[in-house]
Amino acid sequence: MICQGGKPEATVDRTLDSKVFKGWVETDSPWTSDDETDNAKMNYVNLRLNPERYTGYTGDPARRIWDSIYKEKCIKYPSEDMCQEKKALYKLISGLHSSISVHIAYDYLLDKSTDLWGHNLPLLYDRVLKYPERVQNLYFTYLFVLRAVTKATDYLEQAEYNTGNPEEDLKTQSLVKQLLYNHKLRSTCPLPFDEAKLWQGENGPELKQEIQKQFRNISAIMNCVGCEKCLLWGKLQVLGLGTALKILFSVDRENNLNQQFHLQRNDAIALVNLLNKLSESVKFVHEKGPSAEEGIKQLRSSTVQKGAS
């Protein structure tokens, strides 16, 4: 399948090593619109063969997807009378949007004739850096997801990572533990997000149902994406964000996870991959943001001087 007007960079590589890969069974998630119990409709994809990058999916089709998401009742631009939970939800969607834009700018097809890929700093500036709120929301989303991961330490540490490749499975378990018990991370950011301030009002249960419904709608909107690789990463990261909300919604008044809380395998995969993508975005913005902004200033200065001469 080739999407977006025949652009091969938008196609998902479905290569799997069937000799060492073993599938798994999921139960349906209340946070997505898909029937995850229907194995006939589910596909296993090696994400390492399908990096999040520029795909050529641009213009009105992509804009309509994001417009539809932001038009959801809970995702409207925050106003003064909006509750903290809905303001947080807007920031999360905006932060995810910013992260996706950062990854497009990070790995961009600069020259199709020579298949040259690299950083597109003007695009990074135009889509993210030019808007301080988008950068702030990116950091907010990163901290929110980081808090969810640390909150679910016990579950992620004990999660099943068995794919049939013992060497890779052991490596995965080791990397997950390194993430969960990273001393530098714990010391520099002991409480990245205080969920105790949210979801605890008398309308908490109704709010949870409302936000779950909005996330199912967003997941359904993602099905309309006309680019296979964009669909892959879009749905994966929406599930990751839904999983983060699921975790922090499950915290009781003593700030502990409810005993009934449970993470499915796809939840864990989506959550950890989302944290990875957000951390990469934050790192790229931190490292390249100043040079991108300086480059734009120099370009504008040069344009003004040429115009004056």
Backbone as a ProteinNet text record, in pm:
[ID]
protein_1_A
[PRIMARY]
MICQGGKPEATVDRTLDSKVFKGWVETDSPWTSDDETDNAKMNYVNLRLNPERYTGYTGDPARRIWDSIYKEKCIKYPSEDMCQEKKALYKLISGLHSSISVHIAYDYLLDKSTDLWGHNLPLLYDRVLKYPERVQNLYFTYLFVLRAVTKATDYLEQAEYNTGNPEEDLKTQSLVKQLLYNHKLRSTCPLPFDEAKLWQGENGPELKQEIQKQFRNISAIMNCVGCEKCLLWGKLQVLGLGTALKILFSVDRENNLNQQFHLQRNDAIALVNLLNKLSESVKFVHEKGPSAEEGIKQLRSSTVQKGAS
[TERTIARY]
84.3	0	87.6	65.5	138.2	37.9	61.5	-35.6	9.8	-78.2	-49.4	6.3	-76.8	-39.1	77.1	93.9	198	334.9	344.9	474.6	522.1	632	678	721.8	763.4	807.8	693.7	569.3	453.5	410	478.4	439	500	422.3	469.7	540.1	658.9	733.9	679.7	618.7	555	642.7	771.8	862.4	870	850.4	864.3	944.5	1023.7	1096.4	1004.5	933.2	832.6	893.6	1022.6	1085.8	1102.9	1113.3	1138.1	1029.1	927.8	823.1	698.9	643.3	520.7	417.4	298.3	193.3	130.9	32	-35.5	-181.3	-259.7	-402.6	-432.4	-516.4	-552.6	-701.3	-738.2	-878.5	-905.3	-1030.4	-1064.3	-1036	-982.5	-949.5	-1062.1	-1101.5	-1206.6	-1157.8	-1027.4	-970.9	-958.5	-984.5	-971.9	-1099	-1112.5	-1233	-1219.4	-1100.7	-1076.9	-1118.4	-1158.1	-1185.7	-1055.2	-986.7	-854.4	-860.3	-981.2	-994.4	-1007.7	-1022.7	-1037.9	-900	-837.4	-702	-694.5	-806.6	-806.2	-783.5	-816.8	-802.1	-675.9	-601.1	-481.5	-357	-258.9	-133.8	-16.5	83	206.3	306.3	367.9	460.9	588.2	702	830.8	853.5	842	851.8	991.5	1092	1228.8	1248.4	1166.5	1174	1086.9	1011.8	917.8	930.6	1042.5	1062.2	962	931.3	843.1	923	879.9	955.3	863.2	920.1	844.4	790.6	663.5	601.2	542.6	538.9	474.7	327.1	277.7	135.5	117.1	82.3	74	-51.7	-66.4	-175.6	-309.7	-416.1	-552.1	-587.4	-548.4	-585.6	-533.8	-406.4	-349.4	-412.2	-436.7	-494.9	-635.7	-711.6	-848.4	-849.7	-751.6	-744.3	-726.5	-629	-603.6	-718.2	-778.6	-894	-1007.4	-1029	-1135.2	-1105.4	-978.5	-940.1	-961.3	-917.5	-930.7	-1075.4	-1162.3	-1303.6	-1380	-1314.1	-1378.4	-1413.8	-1524.3	-1578.2	-1477	-1397	-1302.4	-1170.5	-1149.6	-1017.8	-1017.1	-1124.6	-1129.8	-1022.1	-986.5	-885.1	-929.8	-842.5	-883.4	-926.4	-1031.8	-1081.8	-1072.9	-1100.1	-1086.9	-1182.4	-1302.6	-1401.6	-1391.9	-1291.7	-1274.8	-1205.1	-1248.8	-1189.1	-1045.4	-968.3	-826.5	-805.5	-895.3	-880.2	-889.6	-983.3	-999.9	-888.1	-838.1	-721.4	-601.9	-588.1	-478.2	-492.8	-614.8	-638.4	-600.1	-634.7	-595	-442.4	-375.3	-229	-167.4	-227.9	-175.5	-185.8	-300	-317.5	-224.9	-215.1	-125.6	19.7	57.4	193.8	225.1	128.4	146.3	160.9	77.5	83.6	221.8	271.6	403.5	512.4	502.8	603.8	606.1	490	482.7	547.6	521.1	581.9	733.8	781.2	925.6	990.5	926.7	984.9	985.7	887.1	887.6	1005.7	1028.3	1139.9	1274.5	1277.9	1402.8	1451.4	1359.8	1396.8	1315.2	1366.1	1291.5	1360.4	1280.1	1334.6	1373.7	1501.8	1550.5	1564.7	1603.2	1623	1579.1	1466	1411.2	1496.8	1559	1637.4	1759	1814	1931.1	1897.7	1770.1	1724.3	1801.6	1815.5	1888.3	1792	1818.2	1736.3	1818.2	1750.3	1820.3	1725.4	1782.6	1702.3	1646.9	1521.8	1458.8	1428.4	1527.2	1512.3	1410.9	1399.9	1293	1153.8	1133.9	1005.2	983.5	1089.1	1080.9	1038.1	1094.5	1060.5	916	877.6	744.7	631.6	654.7	546.4	544.9	661.5	667.4	731.1	855.7	932	872.2	806.1	747.3	633.2	582.5	468.5	511.4	545.6	592.5	496.5	366.4	268.8	285.7	319	336.7	458.3	563.6	681.7	647.2	576.3	535.7	448	356.9	268.2	343.5	448.1	533	597.7	653	715.7	611.2	494.4	386.6	349	333.3	295	404	528.7	640.9	638.2	619.5	617.2	496.7	385	263.2	284.7	339.2	361.2	471.6	573.9	680.5	625	535.7	473.9	393.4	322	243.2	333.3	445.5	539	595.6	638.6	695.1	588.4	465.5	356.5	325	346.5	314.9	439.1	537.7	664.1	643	562.4	543.4	485.2	394.8	329.2	422.6	495.7	586	703.9	748.4	860.4	820.9	695.3	650	578.4	569.2	497.3	565.6	487.1	540.5	601.9	729.2	799.4	846.1	776.1	814.7	763.2	854.8	817.7	866.2	938.1	994.1	1141.6	1196.5	1339.4	1401.2	1456.6	1505	1606.7	1697.7	1801.3	1740.7	1649.6	1585.5	1494.1	1429.5	1339.5	1416.1	1530.9	1613	1664.9	1702.1	1750.4	1639.2	1518.3	1404	1375.3	1373.8	1349.4	1454.4	1579.2	1687.2	1670.3	1635	1617.7	1499.5	1392.5	1276.2	1313.7	1388.5	1430.6	1524.2	1611.9	1700.7	1620.8	1513.7	1427.7	1354.2	1296.7	1212.7	1292.3	1417.9	1498.6	1620.3	1605	1712.9	1733.6	1848.3	1873.1	1878	1937.5	1947.2	1808.4	1724.3	1588.5	1508.8	1523.1	1448.1	1495	1624.1	1677	1649.9	1653.8	1633.4	1486.2	1404	1261.7	1179.6	1181	1114.7	963.4	900.6	756.2	726.8	740.3	725	585.3	486	348.9	266.4	194.8	116.8	-28.4	-58.5	-193.8	-294.8	-246.6	-338.6	-426.4	-382.3	-459.7	-572.1	-571.4	-670.8	-756.8	-870	-958.6	-1021.2	-995.3	-1037.3	-1168.3	-1230.2	-1354.4	-1472.7	-1587.2	-1707.5	-1754.9	-1711	-1748.8	-1644	-1551.4	-1442.9	-1488.3	-1581.3	-1625.2	-1688.2	-1771.6	-1834.5	-1730.1	-1632.6	-1526.9	-1443.2	-1417.1	-1340.9	-1413.9	-1543.6	-1621.8	-1623.2	-1633.1	-1636.4	-1504.4	-1393.9	-1263.2	-1235	-1278.6	-1265.9	-1339.4	-1458.3	-1537	-1464.4	-1405	-1331.8	-1211.4	-1144.7	-1029.5	-1071.3	-1184.6	-1234.7	-1265.3	-1320.5	-1348.9	-1220.5	-1118.3	-990.1	-929.2	-938.5	-888.3	-961.5	-1092.1	-1170.7	-1131.5	-1105.6	-1061.5	-930.8	-842.9	-714.1	-730.9	-841.8	-865.7	-883.4	-909.6	-930.4	-799.6	-688.5	-559.4	-525.9	-495.6	-469.8	-325.1	-252.6	-110.4	-85.1	-37.6	-25.4	68.9	184.5	281.5	234.9	168.8	112.2	4.6	-74.5	-178.8	-117.3	-10.2	58.7	103.1	177.2	232	125	28.7	-78.5	-159.2	-199	-281	-199.5	-74	10.4	25.2	48.4	72.3	-56.9	-167.7	-295.7	-325.6	-296.2	-313.9	-219.6	-96.5	-2.3	-51.7	-108.6	-162.1	-284.8	-368.1	-483	-440	-331.2	-278.9	-227.3	-159.5	-111.6	-228.9	-334.5	-454.1	-517.8	-521.4	-577.7	-502.9	-370.7	-289.6	-319.7	-316.8	-333.8	-479.7	-573.3	-713.3	-734.4	-644.5	-661.2	-597.1	-550.6	-488	-595.6	-586.3	-685	-643	-718.3	-692.1	-561.3	-508.4	-377.3	-265.5	-301.4	-203.6	-142.9	-219.7	-176.6	-267.5	-211.8	-292.4	-393.7	-514.6	-617.8	-576.7	-622.5	-585.4	-641.4	-752	-813.1	-740.5	-643	-573.7	-498.3	-503.1	-434.9	-388.5	-266.7	-213.3	-206.8	-252.2	-237.9	-105	-70.1	59.2	68.4	-36.1	-34.8	-29.5	-91.1	-83.7	61.7	132.9	272.1	359	337.7	415	391.1	264.7	230.3	283.2	271.6	314.7	465.2	542.7	688.9	736.1	674.4	712.8	676.2	562.9	525.4	625.2	663.7	762.3	893.3	932.1	1054.2	1043.9	931.7	914.3	910.5	843.6	837.4	975.2	1050.7	1184.4	1276.9	1263.4	1342.5	1305.4	1177.2	1132.1	1185.7	1176.4	1227.1	1377.2	1449.5	1594.8	1628.9	1556.9	1584.5	1552.1	1440.7	1404	1507.7	1552.8	1652.6	1785.8	1825.4	1955.7	1954.3	1848.5	1845.6	1759.1	1680.7	1592.9	1665	1770.5	1841.1	1899.5	1960.8	2021	1914	1799.8	1690.9	1636.7	1617.8	1566.9	1668	1796.5	1900	1907.4	1892.7	1895	1781.1	1663.8	1548.9	1572.5	1629.1	1658.1	1757.2	1861.3	1961	1900.4	1814	1748.5	1660.1	1586.1	1499	1580.6	1691.5	1777.9	1836.2	1877.6	1933	1828.1	1705.3	1596.1	1565.1	1565.3	1538.4	1647.3	1773.9	1885.7	1880.9	1846.4	1835.7	1723.3	1613.6	1500.5	1535.2	1614.8	1652.4	1749.5	1836.3	1934.3	1870.5
-119.8	0	124.5	215.6	342	455.1	543.7	647.7	784.1	882.7	1022.5	1040.6	1009.1	1034.8	950.1	830.3	740.9	764.5	835.7	863.1	740.5	679.2	557.3	580.9	704.9	731.3	723.3	717.4	707.1	562.7	468.9	328.7	260.3	176.3	102.7	-25	-45.5	-169.4	-274	-378.5	-479.6	-602.9	-588.6	-701.2	-746.5	-875.9	-935.6	-1064.2	-1091.6	-1218.3	-1322	-1395.2	-1488.6	-1602.2	-1625.9	-1735	-1701.6	-1574	-1536.2	-1446.5	-1417.5	-1328.2	-1406.7	-1374.7	-1438.9	-1331.8	-1344.8	-1246.4	-1261.6	-1178.6	-1185.3	-1145.3	-1171.4	-1143.4	-1026.6	-934.8	-817.9	-820.7	-751.5	-722.7	-580.1	-547.5	-418.6	-304.2	-194.1	-77.7	24.7	82.7	184.9	319	330	457.8	469.9	363.3	369.1	319.8	353.6	315.2	179	120	-7	-125.3	-232.7	-358	-435.8	-425.1	-485.7	-635.4	-689.5	-834.3	-904.7	-827	-884.4	-895.8	-1011.2	-1029.6	-1016.7	-1040.9	-1030.9	-887.6	-791.8	-650.7	-588.3	-665.7	-612.7	-654.7	-564.5	-591.9	-570.2	-657.1	-639.9	-566.8	-462.7	-380.3	-359.2	-372.2	-343	-192.1	-123.4	22.8	70.9	-10.4	30.4	39.3	-33.2	-25.5	86.8	152	255.8	379.2	450.2	567.2	677.6	754.7	870	980.3	1019.2	1116.5	1179.8	1261.5	1321.5	1211.9	1225.3	1126.5	1187.7	1320.1	1385.3	1411.1	1372.9	1393.6	1535.9	1626.4	1768.2	1829.9	1960	2032.8	2012.5	2028	2023	1891.2	1775	1649.5	1641.9	1676.3	1672.1	1778.8	1895.9	2005.9	1970.5	1902.7	1865.8	1768.3	1678.9	1583.6	1657.8	1748.6	1821.4	1916.1	1977.3	2063.9	1984.5	1863.2	1778.9	1741.6	1715.7	1680.5	1798.4	1916.3	2033.7	2079.8	2036.6	2073.3	1983.7	1877.6	1794	1879.3	1846.6	1930.3	1956.8	1857.1	1872.8	1935.1	1950.9	1991.4	2136.3	2208.8	2347.5	2429.7	2541.6	2629.2	2670.1	2655.7	2678.1	2821.5	2835.1	2965.9	2976.1	3094.6	3117.8	3031.6	3006.7	2931.6	2780.6	2735.3	2591.9	2527.9	2408.3	2340.5	2298.9	2276.3	2243.5	2117	2019.6	1893.4	1912.9	1995	2016.7	2104.1	2196.5	2273.4	2180.3	2085.9	1989.7	1904.2	1865.6	1782.5	1856.5	1984.9	2064.5	2069.8	2091.3	2099	1967.3	1856.1	1725.3	1704.4	1739.4	1723.5	1818.3	1942.2	2039.6	1993.7	1939.3	1890.6	1773.7	1683.4	1570.9	1620.8	1716.5	1776.1	1838.1	1909.7	1972.2	1867.3	1759.7	1654.3	1590.2	1566.3	1509.1	1603.7	1732.9	1831.6	1834.2	1820.5	1819.2	1700.8	1584.7	1466.4	1478.3	1545	1569.6	1658.5	1762.8	1853.6	1786.6	1694.8	1626.6	1537	1466.1	1369.9	1402.2	1495.4	1552.1	1517.3	1491.9	1463.4	1595.6	1628.7	1757.9	1761.1	1649	1642.5	1504.8	1501.1	1373.3	1309.1	1390.5	1336.3	1258.1	1297.5	1228.2	1149.6	1148.2	1081.2	1131.6	1263.4	1326.7	1362.4	1304.9	1331.4	1409.4	1494.9	1571.9	1662.7	1755.2	1847.1	1960.3	1994.7	2110	2212.4	2296.1	2390.2	2500.5	2550.7	2648.2	2591.4	2465	2401.4	2388.6	2353	2344	2477.8	2584.6	2717.7	2754.3	2731.9	2773.6	2697.9	2571.2	2489.3	2484.9	2507.5	2491	2610.6	2641	2739.1	2878.8	2910.2	3043.9	3066.8	2958.9	2966.7	2915.4	3004.6	2961.8	2866.4	2885.1	2797.4	2652.4	2633.6	2497.6	2430.5	2508.1	2453.6	2418.8	2507.6	2482.4	2358	2342.1	2225.9	2096.7	2106	1989.6	1943.5	2037.4	2003.3	1951.6	2012.8	1968.8	1823.5	1791.2	1655.3	1555.6	1595.9	1508.9	1478.4	1581	1561.2	1478.2	1499.4	1424	1274.8	1243.1	1103.2	1042.3	1121.5	1073.3	1036.5	1118.6	1089.4	959.7	940.5	817.7	694.8	705	592.3	560.6	663.3	639.1	588.7	635	590.3	442.5	396.2	257	168	206.9	132.6	-16	-48.4	-189.3	-270.3	-209.7	-281.1	-295.1	-189.1	-193.9	-287.9	-292.9	-381.4	-527.7	-559	-697.5	-733.7	-638.4	-663.3	-772.7	-838.6	-945.1	-884.1	-910.8	-861.1	-976.8	-1087.4	-1207.6	-1203.9	-1197.3	-1199	-1325.7	-1409.2	-1528.6	-1515.1	-1396	-1371.4	-1347.4	-1450	-1438.5	-1327	-1311.4	-1209	-1069	-1043.4	-912.3	-889	-995.5	-982	-942.4	-1004.3	-970.2	-827.3	-788	-651.6	-551.3	-583.6	-494.8	-480.7	-592.7	-588.5	-504.4	-517.8	-440.7	-291.5	-256.3	-115	-53	-130.2	-79.6	-51.4	-141.2	-120.5	-0.4	16.6	133	262.2	260.7	378.8	403.1	298.2	312.9	349.1	305.2	328.8	416.5	505.4	596.7	698	690.6	775.8	923.4	953.4	1092.9	1150.1	1070.5	1114.8	1135.6	1043.4	1052.8	1169.7	1198.5	1305.1	1443.5	1455.7	1586.6	1617.9	1514.8	1537	1438.8	1454.5	1356.3	1351.5	1465.1	1468.2	1554.3	1497.1	1576.5	1631.5	1564.5	1611.7	1567.6	1660.6	1630	1603.3	1476.7	1440.5	1451.9	1468	1479.1	1603.3	1700.2	1822.6	1806.4	1695.4	1674.2	1552.1	1545.9	1429	1396.5	1476.2	1436	1500.6	1583.5	1649.2	1555.1	1607.2	1523.6	1481.8	1555.3	1519.8	1431.3	1378.7	1298.2	1182.3	1097.6	983.7	1026.3	1131.2	1179.3	1237	1306.9	1366.4	1258	1150.8	1040.2	981.5	958.7	903.2	997.8	1127.4	1226.3	1227.6	1224.3	1228.7	1098.1	986	858.8	864.6	922.2	934.4	1020.4	1131.1	1218.2	1146.1	1066	992.9	886	824.2	728.4	800.7	921	999.1	1036.4	1075.5	1111	989.4	874.4	751	720.8	745.6	723	821.8	947.1	1047.7	1004.6	945	899.9	796.6	723.8	626	691.8	822.5	895.9	946.4	926.5	972.5	896.7	971.1	909.6	875.7	845.3	811.1	697.8	587	466.5	484.4	542.8	558.6	664.3	768.2	869.1	806	718.2	647.8	561	491.3	405.2	484.2	591.9	667.8	751.2	799.5	876.7	793.6	675	590.5	535.9	504.7	454.7	559.5	684	788.4	834.3	829.4	857.9	751.4	625.1	518.6	540.7	583.8	611.4	721.5	825.9	935.9	890.5	809.5	753.8	665.5	591.3	506.1	589.9	700.5	790.1	845.6	884.1	932.6	821.3	702.9	587.4	564.3	575.5	554.5	661.8	787.4	895.8	912.8	861.5	857.3	752	654.7	541.7	566.7	688.6	722.8	760.5	704	736.2	861.8	895.4	1019.5	1014.4	894.3	880.6	877	905.4	912.3	775.9	669.5	534.6	478.6	388.9	326.7	230.6	231.1	139.9	-4.9	-93.2	-234	-295.9	-240.5	-295.7	-251.7	-164	-110.4	-220.6	-213.8	-314.3	-251.7	-284.4	-239.9	-357.8	-336.2	-437.5	-417.6	-516.3	-512.4	-395.4	-375.3	-263.3	-129.5	-122.9	-1.3	31	-71.2	-51.4	-11.8	-78.4	-47.4	96.9	135.9	270.9	375.8	349.2	445.5	470	363.1	377.4	441.3	404.3	465.4	613.2	649.1	790.4	869.2	814.9	883.3	901.5	800	808.9	920.4	926.2	1028.1	1168.2	1183.1	1313.9	1357.1	1263	1296.8	1334.7	1265.8	1302.3	1442	1473.9	1606.2	1715.7	1692.6	1790.3	1810.7	1702.8	1710	1789.5	1763.7	1832.4	1981.3	2013.7	2154.1	2224.6	2156.4	2215.4	2238.5	2142.6	2151.1	2242.1	2235.8	2306.8	2432.6	2450.3	2566.5	2698.8	2725.4	2853.9	2876.3	2773.3	2790.2	2808.8	2742	2758.9	2901.3	2953.4	3089.7	3191.6	3167.7	3258.3	3255.3	3136.4	3124	3199.9	3193.7	3266.5	3417	3463	3605.9	3653.8	3574.7	3612.1	3614.3	3517.1	3511.8	3633.4	3671.2	3788.2	3915.7	3923.5	4041.2	4054.4	3941.7	3941.9	3983.5	3936.9	3971.5	4120.4	4176.2	4319.1	4402.1	4360.9	4435.3	4432.8	4317.7	4308.1	4396.1	4398.5	4481.2	4628.9	4667.1	4807.7	4851.4	4759.2	4794.5	4799.4
0	0	0	-94.2	-100.8	-87.9	8.8	41.2	-6.7	14.6	-12.7	-153.3	-250.5	-388.2	-436	-380.9	-428.8	-369.2	-258.6	-197.4	-118.7	-158.3	-90.7	52.8	86	222.8	323.7	273.9	362.9	385.2	321.2	328.7	450.5	516.4	633.2	589.7	643.4	621.4	718.5	666.2	750.4	772.1	748.4	764	909.4	932.3	1065	1052.2	1153.6	1157.1	1221.1	1137.7	1188.1	1270.1	1254.1	1328.1	1476.2	1506.7	1645.9	1702.3	1621.6	1669.7	1707.3	1822.6	1869.2	1900.9	1846.2	1869.4	2006.5	2035.4	2164	2147.5	2249.9	2247.1	2340.1	2294.9	2373.9	2407	2513.5	2539.2	2494	2471.5	2412.6	2509.8	2457.1	2539.5	2532.8	2646.9	2645.6	2592.7	2565.4	2522.8	2371.7	2297.2	2151.7	2085.4	1957.7	1883.9	1818.7	1823.1	1754.7	1840.4	1773.7	1842.5	1850	1962.6	1974.9	2000.6	2011.1	2027.4	1892.5	1785.5	1651.3	1587.1	1601.6	1549.8	1398.7	1330.6	1184.5	1138.8	1225.5	1189.8	1248.6	1326.4	1390.5	1313.3	1309.7	1240.2	1334.4	1325.5	1400.9	1312.5	1368.7	1291.7	1372.4	1306.4	1368.4	1359.4	1471.8	1472	1434.2	1458.9	1425.3	1274.2	1199.3	1053.2	998	1086.3	1043.4	1132	1124.1	1211.2	1181.2	1284.9	1267	1198.7	1080.2	1001.2	896.9	811	701.2	609	571.1	482.6	356.4	349.3	235.9	258	375.4	406.1	457.5	368.1	402.5	341	362.7	299.4	367.2	289.4	343.6	411.7	356.1	423.9	567.1	587.2	722.1	811	753.4	831.4	878.7	793.8	831.6	949.1	953.7	1065.1	1196.9	1201.4	1325.8	1359.4	1257.6	1283.2	1348	1299	1355	1499.6	1529.2	1666.2	1759.9	1717.7	1804.3	1818.9	1730.4	1740.7	1837.6	1885.9	1986.7	2108.7	2173.4	2280.3	2391.2	2425.7	2536.5	2493	2362.1	2314.7	2268	2290.8	2246.8	2316	2250.1	2308.5	2448.2	2548.4	2687.2	2715	2793.3	2834.7	2986.4	3037.7	3181.3	3263.3	3209.2	3285.7	3264.6	3191.3	3167.1	3286.8	3324.5	3439.1	3407.8	3514.2	3498.8	3416.2	3434.6	3362.8	3211.9	3167.7	3023.9	2967.6	3049.3	3006.5	2987.8	3080.8	3070.9	2946	2914.2	2796.6	2668.8	2661.9	2545.6	2533.7	2646.3	2644.6	2597.9	2638.6	2599.2	2448.4	2390.8	2246.6	2171.4	2219.2	2156.9	2167	2283.1	2300.7	2209.9	2193.8	2101.8	1958.7	1921	1787.3	1763.9	1863.5	1851.9	1835.3	1911.7	1904	1765.5	1709.2	1574.9	1474.1	1488.2	1398.7	1414	1537.3	1562.1	1491.5	1497.6	1433.9	1281.7	1227.3	1082.6	1045.6	1126.2	1100	1125.9	1220.6	1255.7	1142.2	1079.7	974.8	849.9	771.7	658.8	526.7	424.6	291.8	226	235.7	187.2	35.4	-22.9	-168.2	-216.8	-283.9	-328.5	-436.3	-521.2	-632.3	-584.8	-469.9	-415	-288.6	-251.8	-130	-8	-0.3	109.6	222.6	340.2	458.3	560.5	636.1	738.2	813.8	892.4	972.8	886.4	911	846	955.6	986.9	1097.4	1069.8	945.9	920	948.4	914.5	942.8	1093	1165.2	1310.9	1369.7	1317.3	1367.4	1332.8	1207.6	1161.8	1230.8	1261.8	1317.9	1470.3	1532.5	1677.8	1747.4	1715.9	1793.4	1789.2	1680.6	1666.1	1764.7	1821.2	1912.8	2051.1	2143.2	2276.2	2346.3	2325	2389.5	2343.9	2216.8	2165.7	2229.3	2249.8	2316.9	2461.6	2528.6	2667.2	2676.8	2582.2	2584.7	2554.4	2473.5	2448.1	2578.5	2653.9	2781.7	2880.8	2881.5	2970.6	2941.6	2813.9	2775.3	2811.6	2790.9	2828	2978	3060.2	3204.9	3248.3	3182.3	3213.9	3187.7	3071.5	3035.2	3121.2	3150.7	3238.4	3375.6	3426.9	3556.7	3549.5	3440.7	3425.8	3423.5	3353.7	3346.2	3484.6	3556.7	3689.6	3786.5	3768.2	3855	3832.5	3710.7	3676.3	3680.5	3759.1	3764.7	3791.6	3892.6	3929.2	3813.8	3739.6	3629.8	3509.8	3479.5	3364.5	3390.4	3513.7	3546.8	3531.9	3562	3558.5	3428.3	3336.6	3211.5	3129.9	3046.4	2961.6	2836.3	2815.6	2697.5	2609.2	2618.4	2545.9	2402.2	2306.9	2165.3	2095.9	2169.1	2108	2077.2	2099.5	2079.7	2217.4	2281.1	2419.6	2439.3	2344.7	2358.5	2359.9	2266.1	2259.4	2379.5	2426	2540.5	2666.8	2689.6	2805.6	2795.9	2675.2	2654.1	2682.6	2637.7	2660.5	2809.4	2880.9	3024.8	3096.5	3054.4	3114.9	3088.7	2965.4	2930.5	3005.2	3020.2	3093.6	3238.9	3300.2	3439.2	3451.2	3352.3	3354	3348.1	3270.8	3261.7	3393.1	3447.5	3566	3690.6	3696.8	3816.7	3787.5	3691.8	3656.5	3769.8	3835.9	3953	3915.1	3802.4	3759.7	3733.8	3669.2	3639.3	3767.3	3860.3	3985.7	4072.3	4068.4	4153.7	4096.5	3964.2	3902.2	3881.4	3874.5	3848.6	3932.6	4065.2	4151.3	4135.2	4107.5	4087.7	3965.2	3844.9	3723.5	3701.8	3758.1	3739.7	3859.7	3919.8	4039.6	4001.3	3978.3	3936	4049.1	4172.1	4285	4274	4193.3	4176.5	4074.3	4003.4	3898.6	3929.7	3862.9	3862.7	3997.7	4101.7	4235.2	4280.8	4197.6	4236.6	4234.6	4274.6	4280.2	4141.7	4039.3	3902.2	3834.8	3913.6	3858.7	3770.8	3817.9	3735.7	3603.2	3607.9	3484.4	3389.5	3446.9	3365.4	3298.4	3371.4	3314.3	3194.4	3207.7	3097.5	2978.2	3007.5	2899.7	2823.1	2896.3	2830.8	2757.3	2813.4	2742.1	2608.6	2611.1	2488	2385.8	2431.9	2340.6	2280.8	2362.2	2310	2210	2233.5	2134	2003.3	2014.6	1894.1	1821.1	1897.7	1836.5	1767.5	1832.6	1772.4	1642.6	1641.3	1519.6	1410.2	1449.9	1352.2	1287.5	1366.9	1314.1	1202.6	1204.6	1098.6	962.6	963.3	837.9	777.8	848.6	797.1	669.2	563.9	434.2	409.5	514.1	503.7	601.3	550.3	631.3	749.8	726	834.7	935.3	886.6	977.3	1065	1004.9	1078.9	1187.7	1153.6	1249.9	1372.2	1349.5	1461.8	1531.7	1455.5	1516.8	1614.4	1572.2	1658.7	1775.7	1751.1	1859.3	1969.1	1929.6	2028.8	2096.2	2025.8	2090.1	2195.6	2163.9	2263	2381.2	2353.7	2461.6	2553.4	2493.5	2573.1	2652.3	2588.9	2660	2775.8	2756.5	2863.1	2979.7	2947.6	3053.4	3133.8	3065	3134.2	3216.7	3159.4	3230.6	3361.9	3357.9	3478.1	3582.3	3539.7	3635.9	3678.9	3599.2	3641.1	3749.4	3754.7	3846.6	3981.9	4004.6	4132.7	4234.1	4354.7	4457.7	4533.8	4635.7	4709.4	4788.2	4809.9	4874.9	4771.6	4645.5	4536.3	4504	4527.3	4492.7	4384.1	4303.1	4198.3	4259.4	4204	4250.8	4226.2	4312.6	4299.6	4172.1	4122.2	4000.9	3873.8	3888.9	3771.8	3697.7	3564.5	3482.9	3352.3	3313.1	3184.2	3089	2967.1	2864.5	2791.6	2714.7	2646.8	2548.8	2470.4	2376.7	2449.5	2568.7	2649.3	2683.7	2731.4	2772.1	2652.8	2540.1	2419.6	2376.6	2373	2329	2425.8	2555.3	2656.7	2650.3	2645.4	2644.2	2514	2403	2275.8	2271.1	2330.2	2334.5	2418.4	2533.6	2616.9	2540.6	2466.3	2386.1	2282.2	2212.4	2109	2168.5	2280.9	2345.7	2395.3	2450.9	2500.5	2385.5	2272.4	2154.8	2105.7	2109.3	2065.4	2156.7	2287.2	2383.9	2364.1	2343.8	2324	2197.7	2089.8	1963.1	1973.8	2037.4	2056.2	2143.2	2247.5	2337.4	2265.7	2183.2	2117.5	1995.1	1916.6	1789	1790.5	1896.2	1901.5	1884.2	1963.2	1949.8	1811	1752.4	1619.7	1512.9	1529.4	1433.1	1437.5	1557.2	1571.6	1520	1546.8	1498.2	1346.3	1289.3	1143.7	1077.8	1138.3	1084.4	1093.6	1204.7	1220.3	1114.9	1091.1	990.7	851.2	824	693.5	672.4	775.9	765.6	750.7	824.5	815.7	676.1	619.4	483.9	382.3	402.3	310.5	316.1	437.5	454.6	389.1	407.2	349.2	197.1	140.7	-4.7	-56.3	19.8	-21.3	-17.1	84.9	99.5	-9.1	-50.6	-152.7	-290.8
[MASK]
+++++++++++++++++++++++++++++++++++++++++++++++++++++++++++++++++++++++++++++++++++++++++++++++++++++++++++++++++++++++++++++++++++++++++++++++++++++++++++++++++++++++++++++++++++++++++++++++++++++++++++++++++++++++++++++++++++++++++++++++++++++++++++++++++++++++++++++++++++++++++++++++++++++++++++++++++++++

